[in-house]
C-alpha cells in the first residue's frame, strides 16, 4: 500500500509504526512542518511544508485556536495538491489531527481511508479543565472557548474511517458517536532497551557520580508545570529532604509549558516560569545543605533519561486527568518503584500496591509519606519494580504487543 502520515512534528507517536510499515513492504510518505534537509527517515519519504501566514492579530480569542488549525490545514492541503499533481495517491492516510493539518486531505484524495490518532477530546467536566482549583479559568467564557476548541476534532469525525487511542480513558473522552470507531493500542514501549540495570551510574555536572548504592528520587516532565503535578512535588520536597538526609532529587524537564497556561507574571510578581515560581515558594523551607541535594537537569538526551530511570530508587509521576506520559511506562519498564497520582489514566498502569503506589494528587503529606515509606522498604521497592516491569512487558511492549496490533489496525484500514 501507499501510506501517508501526517504529523506536525513527525514522527511523534508514529516513530515505531512508520518504519515498521516500510519494513513490511509498504511505500510510506510523511508530511511534516519540521524544517529538514533530509529526504528520508528510516525509509520514510519526507515532504516538508510550511504555512504562508499567521493568525490574524484581532481575531476573536475563542476562535484563535481554530483559525491556527485552519491555516495549517490549508498549508497541508496545498502541499497535498502538489503531491497529487506529481502522481502520488495514497490508499491510507494516518494523521495526528491535533494541529488541524489533516482537515482537508479527503478533499484531495477522497478514496483514501483516513485513520486518526485520538489523543484527547476536551471536556468541560471530568478531565483536566477545572480539576485543579488553584488555577481556575481566568474568564467565565472559558467553557465557550473549550467548546470551540473541539471543532477540529468534531470535523474530523465525519472524515475519519477509524481512530486509534493509546489508553482506554483517553478513548473514553471522545463522544459515543465516534467511540465505536476507536481501537485502543498504546504507541509501545521498547522494553528491551528500557531495562533494569543494577550497574548503572550517572555523573552530574562532571563532578558527582551516582550509583544504585545512592538514594535517588526522580521526577520527570517534558516541561515543569502544574498539569504534571510539578507544584505538588515541589511542596512535598521540604518534608522529604528533612526525613531523608542523604537522598538526591533529580528533576528533569524544561522551563516552558506543554499543555497548561503560562504563569501570570502579575500574580507571581514577575516570575516567568512555573519552575521559578515553585522554587521560590518552597526554598525558604529548605536549608542550603538540603537544597544542594536537589538537581534540576533540564531536558536531557534519551540515553541519560534511561540511565536516570535505571538509577532511581523511587520515581514520582503526577498528572491531571489528561494524556498519559510515555515516561511513566518507561519507568515501569526500567523496574522503578513508583509513587503516582490516583488519576485517570494512570490507574490503567499503576495498580495500588501491585505495580506502584497511588496517592491523591493534591495530598502533599501523603506524597511525602509514601515516598519515604518506599525509601525505607527495599523489599517493597523490589516487589513493586518487578511487577511494574512485568506489567509493562505484558501490556505495553512494543514488539510483542503494541506494534503487531497497530499493524493490524493499518491493514484493516486498507481493506
KALINSUL-V874787 format. One line per field, one symbol per residue. ss: DSSP state (H for helix, E for strand, L for the rest). phi: phi as a letter, one per 30 degrees, with the letter a starting at -180 (. if undefined). psi: psi as a letter, one per 30 degrees, with the letter a starting at -180 (. if undefined). Layout:
ss = ???
phi = ???
psi = ???
This chain:
ss = LEEEEELLLLLHHHLLHHHHHHHLLLEEEEEELLLLLLLEELLEEEEELLLLLLLLLLLLLLLHHHHHHHHHHHHHHHHHHHHHHLLLLLLEEEELHHHLHHHHHHHHLLLLEEEEELLLLLLLLLLLLLLLHHHLLLLLLHHHHHHHHLHHHHHHHHHLLEEEELLHHHHHLLLHHHHLLEEELLLLELLLLLLLLLLLEEEELLLEEEELLLLEEEEEEEELLHHHLHHHHHHHHHHHHHHLLLLEEEEEEELLLLLLLLLLLLLLLLLLLHHHHHHHHHHLLLLHHHHLLEEEEELLLHHHHHHHHHHLLEEEELLLLLLLLHHHHHHHHLLLLEEEELLLLHHHLLLELLLEEEELLLLHHHHHHHHHHHHLLHHHHHHHHHHHHHHHHHHHEHHHHHHHHHHHHHHHHHL
phi = .cbccbaecedhdcdcddddddddjddbbbcbcddbcdcbbhicdcbdbbdcacdddcdeddcedddeddddddddedddddddddjdbddbccbcdecjeddcddddbddddcccdcdacdbdbibddidcddbdedbddeddddddddeeedddddcddabbbdbdddddddeedceddcccbddjcdddccbdbdcdbbcchibcccbdddcbccbbbdbdaeeciedddddddedddddbdcdcccccldccbcbdddddeddchidcbdeddddddcedcbdeddddccbdcicbeedddddddddedbccbbaddadddeedddddddiddccbddbdceddccceicclccbeecddedddddddddddbdddddddddddddddddcbdddccddeddddddedddd
psi = lkkkkjkehkfbfgfeeeeeeefggljkkkkkgkjkfkfljhfkkkjllllfllkkfgkkffgeeeeeeeeeeeeeeeeeeeeefggkjkekkkkjgfgfegegfffeiffkkkkkjiekkkkelgbekgejffilkfkfgeeeeeefffeeeeefefekfllkkfleeeefflkeffeffkkjklfkkiffejlkjfgklkkkggejkkaffljkkkkklekjleeggeeeeeffeeeeeefiffkkjjkkllgakeeallkjeeeghfkfleeeefeeefeffjleeeffgkjjfbklleeeeeeeeffkekkkkkkljakkkeeeeeeeefgkjkklkilkgeffejkkgegakklkefieeeeeeeeeeeffieeeeeeeeeeeeeeeefegkeefdeeeeeeeeeeeef.
